[in-house]
Amino acid sequence: MNKLFGEVYKGRRVLVTGHTGFKGSWLALWLSSMGAKVVGYSLAPETQPNHFDLLDITCDSIISDIRDNDKLKSVVFKYQPEMIFQLSSQPLVRRGYREPVDTFATNVMGTVNLLDSCRGSTAVRVILVVTSDKCYENQQLSRGYSENDPLGGYDPYSASKGCAEIVTSSYRRSFFPIDQFGKRHNVLIASARAGNVIGGGDWSQDRLFPDIIKAVNKNEKVLIRNPYSMRPWQHVLESLTGYLVLGQKMLTGDVECATAWNFGPYKDGEFSVEHMIKKMQQVWGEIDYQVSESNEMHEARLLQLDSTKARTVLGWSQVWSVDETVEKTSKWYQQFYEKQKVITGQQISEYVKTARDKKLDWAL
């Protein structure tokens, strides 16, 4: 594992905010397996079970709130990270409706606190702020949104992610301008926007695949709100690879990478919610569902990303097809519930092997 991404993470001090969450726990484990000195900063896991507690991650774990500016600054000062992955957020659209103030406070001011905590650091070299594909002003376009499309957001969650992008751009231009890199400062900042990611270990509320798994475990039908909504589905490792490739480029001083990036699947990775459930049924026959009669909250029915820039400039590419993604996700939960096994590390190894077979640069 150490030789991945040009060995740039081996021995590197890396701070992962949101490390107890679904995506953050996968990232923290992968970084640790590559020899990085990982520090995690996050709230305690919200669910039982949860992915973070099931993993044996070698890292210093600080349980605290990203809204606590003083605590966050003290952690950056104490651990002196060279690379920061900012994943700490309120990640759910429907919770954003129920808790709009907390959503904006966490996703916007949390990003402000993280970026501001780095202004006085002499150790930090790269900051990657992870937002969402929902940061765009969604006009139900039939084409994918590119990095230059307008930011926006109908609901509080989506708007907070658009705001986080604006905050990131503002701090980059105001305090870490690219044309002054190597002169006034040595920090590169980028943002990353990914679509719907799935994979084992997610038990969050109001997410399709966790809802399916919970229903299966209770021998119930899962309720589906928007069966015809189109989403860009990909495995969690696809987006994490994008973040790691981007981090690798910036850690080696590539100033052109200090900007915004999309990491979404190919066109053939975009399917309706109902289509994905039927794919999962082919792997796990116990799954059943019914369509909910009411959905009072607005959710976008069509949302696609154009990831041409990441593919052409970074050489990032999708590793697993949608069928493989559904199979791997289903297998993870089957192994957990039927055999009490956690196969996250095994699936990372399988993913890397497939990437090597495809001769992707980061894996060679």
N, C-alpha and C positions, 0 to 999 in steps of 0.2 A: 504493500500500500504506500510506502514512503516515497516511491518514485513517481507517483502521480503528480500532475500539474507541475512538472519540472522540479519536483522536490521543494517547491518554494515555501510550503507550509511546515516542513520538517524543522522542529526546534523553534518555530515562530510563536511569539506571544500573541494570542488571538482572543479577543473579547466577543462573545456571542450574547447579545441581549435577546430575551425570549427563548432561552435555551431549554426551558421546561415545556415548551409548547410542542405541537406536532412537528412542524417543519424544523424548528430550532433544535429539537432533540436528535433528529436524523443528522443535521449538520454537525452538531457537537460531537456525536459519535464518529462520524467520518473524519473530521479534523483530528480528533484524538488518535484514531487508527493510523493517520498519516504522520504522527509524531509531533503535532502542534501542541503547544502549552496552552490549553483552553481554560478560559475563565468565563463562567456563565453568570448573567445578571437577569433576574426575572422574578415575577410573582410565583408563588407555589403552584403546582399543578392543580387544575380545577376539578378534574374527574378522577374517579376510581373505577376501573384501573386507569393508569395513564402511562404513556410511552416512556417518559423520562425515568420514572421510578423502576420500570422494568429493565432498563438498560444499565450496564455497568460502565459508565463513562468516567474516564480519568480526567477530572477537571476540578477546579475550585468553583463551588457553586454559591453564589450570593443571592439569597431570597429577599428581594426588595422591589420597590415600585419605581418605574422609570420616571414617574412624575416627581419623585424625590430628588430634586436637583443636587442638593448638597451631598447626599449619599452617592449618587452616580459620579459626581466629580471626585469624591474620595476614592472610589474604586479605580477610576482611570488613573489617578495620581499614584495609588499604591501598586497597581499591577503593571503599569506602563505598557499597555498593548501596542503592538505595531500595526495590527489589522483589526478592524471592528466590523462585524456584521450586525446591523441593526434590524432585528426581526421582532422586537417587542411591540405588541400592538393589541388592540381589541379587533379580532379578525372576522367578526360575524355581521352580516348585513342586518338580520332581523334583531339582533341585540342592539344594534345601532339605533333602531326605532324605539326600543324600550329604554335605552340608556344613552341618549344623544350627548349629554354633557360629558359623561365619562368617556364616551367614544372620541369626542373631539379633544378632550384633555389628554388622553393617552396617545392618540395617533398623531396629533399636531404638536402639543407642548412636550410630549415625550420625545419627539424627534428634535425639537428645539433644544431640550435639555441635553440630549446625547451629543449633538453637534457643538453646543456651547461648551460642554465639558472638555472638548478636545482643543479648544483655542489656546489653552496654556500648556498643552503637553508637547514635550520635545520628542516623545517616543512614537506617537501616532504617525503612520505613513499613509494608510488607506482607510477610508470609511465607505462602506456600501450600505445604503439605506434601501431596504426592501419595502415596496409599497404594494400595488395591486394593479391588475388590468382594469379594475373599476375606477381608476383615477381619471379616466378619460370622460369627456362630455359625450355620453352615449346617445347617438342619433339613430341607432338601429341600422347602421350602414351594413351593406352586404359585403363590403371589403373589410380587411383587417385594419385596425388602428395602428398608425406608425408613431414613432417617438415625437414627431413634430405636430401631431394633432392636438387640438385644444384640450386642456384639462377641465374637469368639471365634477359632476357627481349629483345625482338626483336625491339619493337618500343620505342620511348622516354618515354612514360608514364610507360610502363612495366619495362623498365630498371631503371627508377627513383625509382620505388617501390622496386626493388631488391637492389638498392643502399641504400635506407632507412633502409632496413633490416640489411645490413652490418654495417651501421652507428650505429644502435641500439645495435648490438652485440659488436661492438668495444667499445662503451661507457660503456656497462655493464662490459666487461672484464677489461677495462683500469681504470675506475674510481669507479665502484660499483661492484667489484667482489663478487660473491656469497659466496666464502669461507671466506670473511671478513665481511659479514653481521652481525651486532650486535657488531662489534669490531671497525673497521675503519669507518663504515657508517651504515645507517639504511634504505637504498633505494633498492627496488626490481624493476627490469625493465623486461617487457615482450613485445612481439609483437604478433599481431593478424592478420590473413589472412583469409578473407571471400570471397565468390563467389559473383555472381550477386544478389544483394538484390533489392527487389521491395516493393512498398507500397505507400500509399497515400501521397500527398504533394511534389512529385518530378516533377519539371518542367524543368529539365536540358536539354541542347541540346544533340543530338546524343546519346540518351538512348532510348531503345525500348519502354518501357511503357509510358514515357512522350511523346514520338513522337506519339504514338497511341492516347493518350488523346487529344493532340493538334489537330490532324487530325479530330477526332470525333467532337470536339468543332467547327471546321470550315466546317463540313460536307464534308470532303475530304478523299481520300484514303491515308493511311500511306505507305511510300516507305520503303521497306525492303531490306537491302544490302546483308545480308548473311542468307538466310532462313534456311539453313541446319546446321548452326553452333550450336554445342552442348554446353549448358551452365548449371551450377548448380544453379538452381533458388531457392530462399528462401525469406521469408518475412524479412523486415528490423529488426523486433523484434527478430528474431532468432539469428542474429549475435550480436545484442546488449545484448541479454541474455548471450551469450558466453563471451563478454567483462566484463559484470557485475559479472558473476560467477568467472571469472579469477581474477578480481579486489578484490572480496571478499576473495578469498583464500590468495592473497598476503597481503592484509591488516591485516589478522590474522597471518602473519609471515611464510607462507608456501614457503620456499625458492626454493623448487623443481619446483614451477610454474614460476619462473623467466627465461623464455625461449620463444621459438616461438610456436605458436598454429594455427592450422587450424580450421575454423568453416564453414563447408559446409554441404549441405543437404545429405540425404541418396541417394543411387543409383537411387531410383525411383523419385528423384527430378531433374534429369538431362534430359532435353528435348531440341529439336531444337527450334530455334527462331520461325519458322512457326507454330510448334505445340503449342507453348504458345499463339500465336495470336488466333489460332482456339479455344483454351480453353477459352480465354477471350471473343470471339464472342458468346460462349454459354451463358455467363452472360449478355453481353451487345451487343444486336443484331445490333446496329448502326455501329459497327466497320467493316471497310473494308480495304483491303490492296492490294498492287501490288509490285512485285519484281523489284528492281532497276536493270537496264541493266549494270551499271558500278560501280565498287568499286576499286578505284586506290590505296587505303591504305590497308596495310596488317593488318588483324585481325585473331587471332587464331580461327580455326574451332572446336577444341576439347580441353576442359580444365576442369579437374575434380580435386576435393580435397579429400584426405583421412583424415577424421576427427576422426579416431579411438582413437587417444591419448586423445582428448577432451572428448570423450564419456566415456572412461574407467577411466581416471584419474580425470577429473573434474565432471563427472556425467552429462555433458551437453547433451541435446537431443533435436531433432526437435519437435516442438509443433504442428504446422499446416502443413497439407499436401499441395502439390502443388495446388490441386483443391481449398482448403480453402484459400490459399494465393492469388490466382487469384480472387476468390470471394470477399475477404476482400479488395483487392486493387481496384477492379472495383466499389465496393460499396462506398468506400471512395470518389472517383471522382464523382460518380453519386450523392451522397449526397451534394457534394460541388457545382456542376454545376446546379443541378436541384432544390436544396432546400437551397443553400448558407449556408450549415452546415459543420462544421469542426469536424469530429468524431474521431480524433486521441486519445484523452483520453479514449473515449468509447472503442476503439479497443484495447488499452493497457489493459483495465479491462477484456475484452473478452479473450484476450490472456492469462492473468494470471489465469482466471477461468479454461480455458482448461488445463493449466499446472497443476493446483491443482487437477483437475479431473484425470489427469494422474499420480498424486502423485510424481511429480518432486520435489526434495529436496529444490531447491531455492525458490519455491513458497509456501511451507508449513509453 
